[in-house]
Amino acid sequence: MARTIIPFGPQHPVLPEPIHLDLVVEDEKVIEARPSIGFVHRGLEKLVEKKDFLDFVYVAERICGICSFIHGQTYCQAVEAIMDIPVPPRANYLRTVWGELSRIHSHLLWLGLMADGMGFESLFMHSWRVRERVLNIIEATTGGRVIFGSCKIGGVRRDMDAGAVRDTLSELEIIERDTREITKVFIHDNSVKKRLGGVGVLSRQEALDFGCVGPVLRASGVAQDMRKLGYAAYQDLPVEPVTRTDGDSYARCAVRCDEIFQSITLIRQALDKLPPGEIAVKVTGNPKGEVIMRTEQPRGEVVYCVKANGARNLQRFRVRTPTFANLPAMLKLLQGCDLADVPVLVLTIDPCISCTER
């Protein structure tokens, strides 16, 4: 049978960011997928040699718009570990609140994109309508909507007073109610089940062999979540990884749906236990040492390697993002799939190309 190479991307209706795939197909079956990335490479890791280490948090946040806060938080935690800086408990709780808000808005964004990829336009609009409420909370408490700018080495820049806490909790009630209506469709609608069920199955062993992270890994039955390491306020808040065992596109969708409600619960617990006190400590001196820091992004584990030699500018900054870890599994899922399933399978890993390329 003759083989044909069909280009997919970098511009495509289902792609939020540019990635190019050469799809080798026989009839309607994909035999191989050859990736080509590098369209949005910005050289952010090199900037660490030119920026003051205190200011570099702004660069780290701009690795990705959707995951911006946790990128900044992970960088701050890495430098704080090198310099042995004690972060105030209140700052750790506020970081946790904003990190979980970031996770909610990322998952709602993904649900909308997946609905759009399936041709479910009204569901796409409803998902992003609820996401706007999350962004309104973020704007009210940090001043930003996508790039928060509220995390700094030694703590956070902004506080939440009693009124902000009350308004946040009130808004979460509406967000939870509306999200439950939306996720009922993703979980129970027959057309969604038929479109996603049994498509792109990744076994538990394959997920481990490919080094998958986040919902892609947990949907294959592996209960791994970096929040269980106990960073920030997670040492006081119970986090049980949300898992499924089927390992298909439907399972990955279900995991993300359940994680939204888990994040809402964590925010409520954090705000209920929010300790009094300072939100930041003064940072003196320069960092010297090397550390590896791991946190849980909405898409999975992110690894930061930061090296400093006692100067104002850091010596080395290296990031391994969740999408980078999940790309090999995506290529495996595409092998043998129907050509019509390619958009769904690409979306199913929730690709963040700007994170991957930096």
C-alpha positions in Angstrom: 0.0 0.0 0.0 1.3 3.4 -0.9 2.3 5.7 1.9 1.6 9.5 1.9 3.1 12.2 4.1 0.5 14.7 5.4 1.7 17.8 7.2 -0.2 18.7 10.4 0.5 22.1 11.8 2.1 24.5 12.7 -1.2 26.3 12.0 -4.2 24.1 12.6 -7.7 24.9 14.1 -7.1 22.6 17.1 -3.6 23.8 17.9 -3.4 26.6 20.5 0.4 26.8 19.9 2.5 25.9 16.9 3.8 22.3 16.5 4.5 20.6 13.2 4.0 16.9 12.6 4.7 15.0 9.4 2.1 12.2 9.4 3.1 9.1 7.4 -0.2 7.5 6.5 -1.4 4.4 4.7 -5.0 5.0 3.6 -6.6 6.5 6.7 -4.1 5.0 9.2 -1.2 6.9 10.7 2.0 4.8 10.5 4.4 7.3 11.9 4.5 10.8 13.2 7.7 12.9 12.9 7.7 16.1 15.0 9.3 19.4 14.3 9.4 22.0 17.0 11.2 25.3 17.5 8.7 27.9 16.2 8.6 29.9 19.5 12.0 29.4 20.9 12.9 32.6 22.9 16.2 31.7 24.6 14.8 32.3 28.1 17.3 30.0 29.8 20.2 32.1 28.5 18.8 35.3 30.1 19.7 34.0 33.5 23.2 35.1 32.8 22.1 38.7 32.3 19.3 39.3 34.8 19.6 39.9 38.5 18.5 36.7 40.3 15.7 38.6 42.1 14.3 39.9 38.8 14.5 36.6 37.0 11.3 35.4 38.5 9.5 37.6 35.9 11.3 35.7 33.1 10.5 32.4 34.7 6.8 33.3 34.8 6.9 34.1 31.1 8.0 30.6 30.1 4.2 29.9 29.8 1.2 32.1 30.2 -1.2 29.4 31.4 1.3 27.9 34.0 2.9 31.2 34.8 2.4 31.3 38.5 3.8 27.8 39.2 6.8 28.5 37.0 7.6 31.6 39.1 6.9 29.7 42.3 9.2 26.8 41.3 12.0 29.2 40.5 11.5 31.0 43.8 11.5 27.7 45.7 14.8 26.7 44.0 16.6 29.9 45.0 15.1 29.8 48.5 16.5 26.3 48.9 20.0 27.4 47.8 20.0 30.5 50.1 18.1 28.7 52.9 15.4 31.4 53.1 12.5 30.6 55.5 9.3 31.5 53.6 6.5 32.8 56.0 3.6 30.3 56.4 1.1 32.8 55.1 3.1 33.2 51.9 3.2 29.5 51.4 -0.6 29.3 51.8 -1.2 32.1 49.4 1.1 30.5 46.9 -0.9 27.3 47.2 -4.2 29.2 46.6 -2.9 30.9 43.5 -1.3 27.7 42.2 -4.6 25.9 42.5 -6.4 28.7 40.8 -3.9 28.4 38.0 -4.6 24.7 37.8 -8.4 25.3 37.5 -8.1 27.9 34.8 -5.7 25.7 32.9 -8.0 22.6 33.0 -11.0 24.7 32.0 -9.1 26.1 29.1 -8.1 22.5 28.1 -11.7 21.3 28.4 -12.8 24.1 26.1 -10.1 23.3 23.5 -11.0 19.6 23.6 -14.7 20.5 23.1 -13.7 22.6 20.2 -11.6 19.8 18.8 -14.6 17.5 18.9 -16.8 20.2 17.2 -18.8 20.9 20.4 -18.8 24.7 20.1 -21.4 25.5 22.7 -19.5 23.4 25.3 -16.3 25.2 24.4 -18.0 28.6 25.1 -19.4 27.4 28.4 -16.0 26.1 29.5 -14.3 29.4 28.8 -17.2 31.3 30.4 -16.5 29.6 33.7 -12.8 30.1 33.2 -13.4 33.9 33.0 -14.7 33.7 36.6 -11.5 32.1 37.7 -9.4 34.8 35.9 -11.6 37.5 37.7 -10.5 36.0 41.1 -6.9 36.0 40.0 -7.2 39.6 38.8 -8.9 40.8 42.0 -6.2 39.1 44.3 -3.0 39.6 42.3 -3.7 42.4 39.8 -3.0 40.1 36.8 -5.1 37.7 34.8 -2.6 35.4 33.1 0.8 36.6 34.3 0.2 37.0 38.1 3.5 38.7 39.1 2.7 38.0 42.8 5.4 35.5 43.7 8.9 36.6 44.7 11.9 35.1 46.4 11.2 35.1 50.1 7.4 35.1 49.8 4.7 36.9 47.8 4.1 40.5 46.8 0.4 40.7 47.6 -1.8 39.7 50.5 -5.5 38.7 50.7 -7.6 40.5 53.3 -10.8 39.1 54.9 -12.9 40.7 52.2 -10.9 39.1 49.4 -11.1 35.7 51.1 -14.8 36.0 51.5 -15.3 37.1 47.8 -13.1 34.3 46.6 -15.0 31.6 48.5 -18.3 33.0 47.3 -17.1 33.0 43.7 -15.9 29.4 44.1 -19.4 28.3 44.9 -20.6 29.6 41.5 -17.5 28.1 39.7 -18.1 24.7 41.2 -21.8 24.7 40.3 -21.2 25.7 36.7 -18.3 23.4 36.3 -20.3 20.4 37.5 -22.9 21.1 34.8 -20.1 21.3 32.2 -18.2 18.2 33.3 -21.5 16.2 33.3 -21.4 16.5 29.5 -17.7 15.5 29.3 -18.2 12.5 31.5 -21.7 11.2 30.6 -22.6 12.4 27.1 -22.6 9.5 24.7 -21.1 11.4 21.8 -18.1 12.4 23.9 -17.7 8.8 25.2 -17.7 7.4 21.7 -15.3 10.1 20.5 -12.8 9.6 23.3 -13.4 6.1 24.7 -10.8 3.6 23.6 -8.9 6.2 21.6 -5.2 6.5 22.2 -4.8 3.8 24.9 -1.6 4.1 26.9 -1.0 1.2 29.3 0.4 1.7 32.8 3.7 0.2 31.8 3.9 2.3 28.6 3.2 5.4 30.6 6.1 4.6 32.9 8.4 3.6 30.1 7.9 6.8 28.3 8.3 8.9 31.4 4.9 10.5 31.3 3.8 13.0 33.9 0.6 14.6 35.2 -2.9 13.6 34.0 -1.4 11.6 31.1 0.4 9.4 33.7 -2.4 9.3 36.3 -5.0 8.4 33.6 -3.0 5.2 33.1 -3.3 4.2 36.8 -0.1 5.7 38.2 -0.7 7.7 41.4 2.1 10.2 41.1 1.7 13.9 42.0 4.5 16.2 43.1 2.2 18.0 45.5 2.6 15.0 47.8 6.3 16.1 48.3 4.8 18.7 50.7 6.1 21.9 49.3 4.3 25.2 50.0 1.2 24.5 52.1 0.7 20.9 50.8 2.5 19.6 53.9 -0.7 20.6 55.8 -3.3 19.9 53.0 -4.1 16.3 52.0 -3.6 15.6 48.3 -4.5 12.2 46.9 -3.7 11.8 43.2 -6.7 11.5 40.9 -6.3 8.4 38.8 -8.1 6.3 36.2 -7.0 2.9 34.9 -8.3 2.8 31.2 -5.4 5.0 29.9 -7.5 6.3 26.9 -8.4 9.8 25.9 -11.7 9.6 27.9 -9.7 8.7 31.1 -7.4 11.7 30.6 -10.4 13.9 30.2 -12.0 12.5 33.4 -8.8 13.0 35.4 -8.7 16.7 34.5 -12.4 17.1 35.3 -11.9 15.6 38.8 -8.8 17.6 39.4 -10.8 20.8 39.1 -13.0 19.9 42.0 -9.9 18.7 44.0 -8.3 22.1 43.5 -11.5 23.9 44.6 -11.4 21.8 47.8 -7.7 22.6 48.4 -8.3 26.4 47.9 -11.2 26.3 50.5 -9.0 24.4 53.0 -6.1 26.8 52.4 -8.2 29.9 52.9 -9.8 28.4 56.0 -6.4 27.6 57.5 -4.7 30.8 56.2 -2.3 31.7 59.0 -1.6 35.3 60.1 1.7 37.0 59.8 4.1 38.4 57.2 3.9 37.6 53.5 7.6 37.9 52.7 11.1 38.1 54.3 14.0 40.3 53.2 16.5 38.7 51.0 20.2 39.6 51.5 23.3 38.3 49.9 23.7 36.3 46.7 22.9 32.6 46.1 25.7 30.0 45.8 25.0 26.4 45.2 23.0 24.1 43.0 19.5 22.6 43.5 16.9 20.7 41.6 13.2 21.6 42.4 10.1 19.7 41.4 6.5 20.9 41.5 3.2 19.9 40.0 2.1 22.0 37.1 -1.4 21.6 35.6 0.1 19.4 33.0 2.4 17.4 35.4 5.8 17.5 37.0 8.1 20.4 36.1 11.8 20.1 37.1 14.0 23.2 37.7 17.8 23.0 37.9 19.3 26.2 39.2 23.0 26.8 39.7 24.6 29.9 41.3 28.2 30.9 42.0 27.7 33.8 44.4 27.1 36.5 41.8 24.0 38.5 41.2 23.4 36.7 37.9 22.8 32.9 38.1 25.2 30.6 36.4 22.8 28.0 35.0 19.0 27.6 34.6 17.4 24.6 33.1 13.8 23.5 32.9 12.2 20.2 32.0 8.5 20.9 31.4 5.6 18.4 31.4 4.9 18.6 27.7 8.5 17.7 26.9 8.1 14.6 29.1 4.7 13.7 27.4 5.7 14.3 23.7 7.2 10.8 23.3 4.0 9.2 24.5 2.0 11.4 22.1 4.0 10.1 19.2 3.4 6.5 20.4 -0.4 7.2 20.6 -0.4 8.5 17.0 1.1 5.3 15.6 -1.7 3.2 14.2 -4.5 5.7 14.9 -7.1 6.9 12.5 -6.2 10.1 10.7 -9.4 11.7 12.1 -8.2 11.0 15.6 -4.9 13.0 15.3 -6.4 16.3 16.5 -7.9 14.7 19.6 -4.7 12.7 20.4 -2.5 15.8 20.1 -4.9 17.7 22.4 -5.2 14.8 24.9 -1.7 15.5 26.3 -2.6 19.2 26.7 0.5 20.3 24.8 2.1 23.6 25.9 4.7 24.3 23.2 6.0 27.6 24.7 6.8 25.7 27.9 8.6 23.1 25.9 10.7 25.4 23.8 11.3 28.3 26.2 
